[in-house]
Amino acid sequence: MDRRAFTKLATMAAGAAGLQGSGWGETTEGGRRLGYAAVGLGGISDIFMRACAESKSAKITALVTGHPEEKGEKYAAMYGIPKSSIYTYAEYERLAENKDVDAVYIGLPNSMHCEYTVRAAKMGKNVLCEKPMAISSAECRTMIDACNAAKVKLMIAYRVQYDPTWIQGIQLIKDGFIGELESFQGGFFNQQPKGVWRLNRKLGGGGSLLDVGIYPLNAIRHITGEEPAMYTAQVATRDHSRRFAEVEQSLEWTMKMPSGILASCGCSYGQDGPSFLTINGEKGFLQFEPGFLYDGVHLTGHAGGKTIDILGTGKAPFQFAIEADYFAQCVWENKQPESDGEEGLKDLIAIEAIYKAAGTPIA
């Protein structure tokens, strides 16, 4: 490694631990922050709303909920939203009249993403939709077509792609510090209690692959720039409490990229385990663990002959603030988001192929 490359690596490794903020800075239109309507006021939307409260580029200006007098009024008081900007799902189209709403943030169960994206597009509202984009590739295409027809922006909330520590690690790979990529191992494992919507096939569209398995899947696709060519997969449900009556408990799969890069991944709604991605190159390796949580991203490894140990210092909900700021920039500057609808579609195509390989068709 030449002196310039060594200096760059040392600087990145030393500086990344204190790296915070989005890297895009404040982006407004005439001093006005991008106004979001939060659609669905569950846990993920709560985090996003807290993020917007910290943002200089975005703010929550409306709420859409099935509980307007409970959740609606609670959050309206927290974020200074007038009661006239609290809507029920039946009143969703009234958002078209609200000039303070530039975009919608869709934090609904997976099976509702398509409907509420299409309806938002018809109102002329930009859309930041949580992942997975939808529950089928056909729905993804419908969402893309609707947003294109309405000439509005569509971004899928792949927050990890915008995390500063992840960006640092990916730059090390791009700069060749671990040599040619050879393989990946990744996983995201957690426990989901009986009765939550994620264990309902109609609402979730499938099991843990759509919710947490999508993280290593998307990261591998994002880093390699390739779409998987071959898959193997296995599902298993060992829990006999009927918690997993509608979706699988655990799933493990492998992928081979057209270049020959191999990947082995796993996910579960019924295991305690890590959230990680290991990236193996011919000359070194990197590992993100934890990798996919809301904060505390930790990058370790051996690259360019140096030990890498970078601990991200951003605290939740900073990744969501980065997303909100970035999408504001895309809207105000008329830029195509990096994690656009096509990115979400490619993940659903891969997810469908993984389920097919496992003999468990998606909903």
N, C-alpha and C positions, 0 to 999 in steps of 0.2 A: 504494500500500500504506500503510495507516495505521500509526501509531507502534507500537501494540500488536503488530500482525502482524510488523512489521520487527524488533522486539525479540525476539519469539519465534523468528524465523528465525535471527537472529544468535546467540542462546543455543544453539539446537540445533546449529548449525554449529560453534560453538566447543567445545561439550561432548561431541559424539558421538565425537570421535577418542579420547577416553580411556574411553569407555563399555565396561565389561566386566560379566560376570555375567548371570544370566538375567532379572533383573527380578522373579522370583517368590520368590526367597529360599529359605531352608531350609523344607522341608515334610516332617514326619514324623508318625507316628501313635504317640503316647505315647513319643516319642524313638526309635522304631524306623524305620530307613530302609527304603524299598521294596526288596524283594529280587527281583532279576532272574535268570532262567535264560538264559544266552547259548546260543542254538540255532544251531549251526554256528560253527566257530572259525576262519573265514577272516579276511582283512584288515580288513573292515568291522567285524566283531565285536571284533577286537583293539583298534580305536580306541574302540569303545563301552565296552569293559571298562576301558580306561585312563581314560575320562571318568568312569565310575562310581567309580573309585578316588579321584577328585578331588571328587566330589559329597558334599554333606552330607545329601542327601535319598534317595540310592539306592546300592545296592551289588550286586555279583554274588554270588549265593549258590548257584548250581548251573551245571553245564556239560553240554551235550548235543553229542556229537561222534562221528564215525566212527573216531576215533583216541584212545580213552580213555587208553591207556598212554603216548602221546606228547604230543599237544597237551593232552589232558585233565589229566594230572599236571603238566605244565609250568605251565598257567594256574592250576591249583588251588594250587600252591606260591606263585605270584605274588600271589594274592588271598586266601589264607587259607581256601580252600574245602576241606572234608573230602572224602576220597576217596569216601565214601558218597554224595556229591552229584555225582559224575561219572556220566553216563548215556550209553549208546549210543542210536542212533535207535530200535532195537528196544525199548529200555527207556523210551521217552519218556513213556508213560502213568504211570510210577512217580513222575513229578513231582507227581501229584495227592496223594501221601502226604507231600510235603515242605512243611511249614508255613512254612519260611523263603522259599519262592518265592511271591511275589505276582503276578508277571508274567513273561512270556517276551519276550525280544528276538530276533526272527527275522532273522538275517543270512545266510540260505541263498540259493542261486540262485533266480531269479525263479519258475521253474516249481514250486518247492516251497513257496512262501509260502501258498498256499491250504490245502494239506493240513495243514501244521503249525499254522496258525492255527485251523482247525476242530478239530483234535485238542486244542489248548490250551484252547479255549473249553469243550469237553466236560469238561475237567478242572477248570473253574472258574477258570482263570488268565486274567488280563488280558493283552492283546497289544499290543506295540509292534513293528510290522512295517516292515522297510525298503521303500523304494520301488524299482521300481514295486510297487504293492500286489499285483498278480498279472499273469498274462499274457493275461487276457481280462476283459471286463466281466462275463461270466457267473460267472467265479470270484470276482470282487469281491462280487457279490451273495450268493454262497454264504457268503463270509466274514462279511459283514454280518449275514446271517440267523442264522448260528451264534452270533455274539457277542451279538446281541440276545436270542436264545432262552436263552442261558446267563446273561444279565444281567452280562456282563463288558465292560470298556472295550476299544475297538479304536482305536489311533492309528497313522497312517502317518508314517514318519520324514522329513517334509519339513523338515529342519533349517534351511533358509534362511528359512522363515517366522518362526523364532524368533531369528534373528541380530539383535543390537542395531543394527547399521548398516543392515540392510535395513528394520528397523522405523522407524528415523529417516527413511530416504528415502521410505517409503510414507506416513509422517505428513506429510511436506512435500507430497506429492501430494494427500492428503485435505484438507489445509488450503488447497489452491488455489494454491500458490505457482508452479505451472507452467501454471495455467489448465486448460481442458478437455483431456482426453487425446485425442490424434489418432492416434498410431501407435507401434509397437514394432519394434525389430530385436533379435534375440537369437541366441545360439549357444553351443555347447559342443563342442569338438573335441579329440580325443586319439588316441593310438595304442594298440591292443590287440595284443599279440603272438600269433602262431599258437599254437593249442593251449589257450588259456584258455577257461573255461566260457562266457564272454560271447559267444564266436563259435560256440557250439553252439546251434542253434535249439531243440533239445529242452529245454535247460536255461535259456536266456535268453529264449525265447519270441519273439524278434525281434532286431533290431540295435540300433544306438546310440540310436534314438529312445526305447526303454524305459529305458535306463540314463542317458544324459546329455541327450538332447533333451527329456526330461521336465522338466528344470530351467527352461528358458525358457518352456515350455508352461505349467507350473504357476504360475510367477511372473506371467505375463500374465493367466491366469484369476484368480489371487488378487488382483491389483491392480485389475483392472477389475470384478470381481464378475459377469462375464458368461461365458456359455458360447458358444464359437465357432459361427457359423451357416453359414459357407461355408469350403471348403478347396480349395487346389491343392497338389500335391506331386510331387516328382521324386526318384527314387533313381538312384544310379550306383555302379558298381564298376569302377574303373580299374586296380586292383592285379591282376596276373595270376599271383600266386604261389600261388593257391588258398587263401590265408588267409581269404578271404571266400566260401568255397564254400557256406555255409549262411545267411549273413545279408549284408545290403547293407553296402557300405563307407561310403557317405555318403548323407544325405537332406536335402533342402531343402523347406520348405513355407511356405505363406502361409495366413493366417486372416483372416476378417472377422467382427467381432462384430455382434450385432444393432443396436447403437448406431451402427455405421459405423466404429468404430475398426479400423485395419488392423494386421497383424503379419506380419513376415517372419522366419523362423528357419531355422537349420541345425544339423546335428550330424554327427559322423563318428567311426568307430573307426580311420580311416586317414589322418588329417590332423593336422598340428601347427597349432594355432590357439588363439584366446582362449576364455575363458569369460565371457560378458558379456550385459548387457541394457541397451539404450538406450530411454528413455521420452521421447517427444516430445509436448509440450503446445503449446497455442496461444500461450503466453507465456514458455515456457522449456523446458528439458530436463534430464534426469538420466541418468547412465550408471553402472552398476555394472560395473567391470572392474579386476581379476578380480571376478566376481560369485558364482560357484558353488563355489569351492574351500573347503577346510576352514578356512582362515584368510586373513588379508590382504585382506578385502573392501575395495574402494576405491570410494567414491561421489564422483563429480564432476558438474559441470553448471552451469547458470545458472537460478536460481529467485528470484522476487521481486526481481529486479534485482540480486541478489548472486551472486558466484561461489561455488560449493559445492566443497569439497575435504575430504572426510572419509575418513580411513584407519582402518579398524577395527583395534583393537589386540589383540583376543582371538587366542590361539594354539591350534592344534589340540592336544587334542580338545575345545575349549571349547564348540563348537556341539552336540556330542553330550551334554555335561554339561547344557546348557540343556534339551535334549530329555528327558533322564532326570529332571531336576528337575521339569519341567513335567508330565510324565506322572504322576509321584508325586503332585503336587498334584491332578491330575484323579482319581486313584484314591482318595486319602485324603478328598478333599472331595466326591466323587461328582459331578464336573463332566464334561461332554462335551468331549473334546479338540477344538480348532479344526480340526486336520488329521485328521479322523476317517475312517471307512471311506467315507462318501459323497464326501469330497474325493478319495480314491484312485480311486473308481469313475468320477467325472467325467473324470479324466485318462485312464483306460483307454478310455472312450467316445470321447474326442477322438483318442487314439492309433489306435484302430481306424479312425476316419474318415480320418485322415491316410494310413495305409497303404492304405486303399481308394482314396483319391484318387490315390495313386501307382501303383495297380494291383499292389500287393504285399500280399496279405492277411496279417494277423497269424497266428501259429501256431494 
